[in-house]
Amino acid sequence: MKRILEPELMIDEHQVRAYAQADFEIPHQDFIHRLSAWVNEPQFSGTALDLGCGPGDISYRFAKAFPLSKLHAVDGSEPMLNIAQAALSSNLAPRLRFILGLLPDVILPQSGYEIIFSNSLLHHLPDPQILWQTVKNYAKPGTRIIIMDLLRPENLALAQNMVQDYTANEPKILQRDFYHSLLAAFSLEEISTQLAQADLQLQLEQISDRHVFITGVIR
């Protein structure tokens, strides 16, 4: 099945609100658990970069999991960041900064980060090299990379089954968005080709019927 693009940004207020209110407890906490296990440094005190942070749920989870860290979280959707910013508590504000900007043109406060991570951004991008080149631009020797994203099903019937299996209790708008995201996702083979083109030595692991987990250290 060929990839079918979806809009790069979520900017419709109803869509953004539905996404922000959805129950992502299991996949988001699983991402943080996997990231934490791979980084294996509970006292990490450097600065991390979250690419495509959306309404900030994973950003907050990262900041709490690594209480000595700082985090710059980027997204191109102003409505998404408005939700993220509204939830920013005074105790996290000194360590967590939300930044509005489009990749790869966003100008970040630092030229390099110790950790760069992203969840569910890759499938939104019309050109996947936008993500991989941004990673290269803001990485330095020793930077740890952690990316999780959807994998495209082999056919429409499988995509429809996944919608029923995983979002049956969610609002129709989220079911629609999940279906479109599955169709816009990449295959393992495509991601492997992307990484080779970007000259990034990262490891791919399929961790569910619909998710890929990508890790590595920049040398």
N, C-alpha and C positions, 0 to 999 in steps of 0.2 A: 504494500500500500504506500503510495506516495505521500509525502508530507504536505499538509494543508495549513498554510499560515493562519495565525490568529493575530488580533491587534497587539502591538508591542506593549502598550500601556493600558492599565485599568484607570480610567478617569471618570466614568459614569458614576454619579454619586450613589445610586441604588446598588450598582454592582459592587462598588468599593465597600459600602456598608455591609452588604451581605457577606462578602469575603472576610471582612474584619470580624464579623460576629459568628462565623462558622467554627465548628469544633475541629480544630487541627491539633488537639492535645497529643494524640498518639503519634502521628507522623512528625510533628515538630519536636516533641521530646525525644523521639527516636533519633532524629537528626543530631540533636545536642548530645545525646548519649554516645552516638557513634563518633562525633567530632571530639568529644572529651576523651574517649578511650584511645583515639588515634593520636591526639596531641599528647596525652599522658603527662600533663604538667599542670596540676591543680593550682599551683601558685604562679601561673603565667602572669607576668606583669607588664608585657609589652602592649602594643597597639594593634588591633585587628581591624579588618575591613570587611564589611558585609555588603555584597553587591546584589541589588534588587531586594531591598529589605521589606518592601510592602508596608503593611500597617505596624510593623515592628515587633511582632510576637517573638520571632526567633532572636532578634537583636536583644530583647529583654532577657530571654532565657540564657543567651550567651553571657551577658553582663553579670547575671546572677551566678552562673556556673563558674565564672572566673572573676571573683570579687576584687582582684588586684589589677585587672586589665582596664584598658581603654578601648573604645570601639567607635569607629566612624561607619555609619550606615547610610547607604546611598539608594535613592530610588528616583525614577523619572516622573512619577505621578504625584502631583501636589496634593490631591485629596487623600491619597494613601498616607503621605507624610503628615498631613494635618491630624489624622487619627493617631499616628505614632507619637507625634509631639504632644498631643493632648494627654497621653497616658504617661508621659515622662515625669517621674517623681523627683523630688528635690534631692534625694539621696543618690539617685543614679545620674542626675544631670551633669555632675562634674566629670563623669566617665563615659557618657554616651552622647554622641552628637549625630543628629540626623541631617543629611545633606541632599538637597534637591539638585538633580542633574542627570543628563542623558549620557550613557556610555557610547563611545569611548571619550567624549569631549569634556566630561565633567573634570573640573580642576579640584583636586583633593588637598587637604591641609598638609599631607606628608608625601614625600616622594617614594617611600617604601614602607611596607608593613611586615610584621612578623608572622601574622596569620591572615590569609584571605579566604573567605568562605562565601558560599552562595547556595541558596535553596530555591529551586523552581524558577530560575531566571532564564536558563538556556533556551527552553522551548518557546519563550516569548520573542526571541530575537530573530529578525529576518535573516541576518547573517551571523552564524555562530562565532565567527572570528572576532566579533565585537567583544564577546566575553573573554576569549582566550588572549587577545591582544591587550585587553585591560589588565588581566592577570599578569601578563609579562611586564607591562608598563609599571606596575606598582609592586612587583615582587623584587626581592633582593636575595643574594645567596643565603640559604637557610630558611626562607619563607615557606611556611607550611600551607598547602592548598587543600581545601575540602569543598567539594561541589556535590550536591545531590539534585537530581532532576528526574522527570518522567521519561519513560521509554515508550515509543510508539508501538501500539499493537499491530499485529500482522494484517488485520482486516477490520472493517467497520463493525462487524458482529461482535468481535472481541471487545472493541471499545465500548459498545453499547452495554455489553455484559458487565464491564468494569464500572460503568456509571451506576448500574443497578446494585452491584455488590457493595460499592463503597460510598455512594452518595444518595441512596434511596430515601434517607430521612432528612436530607438537606433541601432548602428551597430550590424551586425549578431553575432559577437563574444560576445557582451554583452547579447544578447538574449539567446545565448547558455549557457553562464555562469549563468544567472538568472534561466533558466530551471534546470540546474544541482544543483543549490543551493536550489531550492524548493524541489527537490527529496532528498537532503541530510539533510534537516531540520528535526526537531523533532515535535511531536505532543504535545499538552498541557499535556496530560496524562503522556507522557514520561518525560517531563521536571519536572512535579510534582514528579515523582518517583526519578529522579536524585537529586532533592533538598532534598528529604527525606533521600536518601542514604548519602548525604553529611552533613546531620544534619544542614541545613540552613533554617531558618524560613523566607522565602521570599514569597511575594504575586505575583500571576500571573494574568494578565489581557489581554484578546485578544482585540486588539485595531483596527484591520482591518481584512479583509478576509485572510491576509497573515502575520500578525505581532503579536507578543506577547511582552508585556511590563512587566518586572519583577523588583520589588522594595522591599526594606526592610532596616532595621537598625540592625547592629550586636550588640547583647547584651553581 
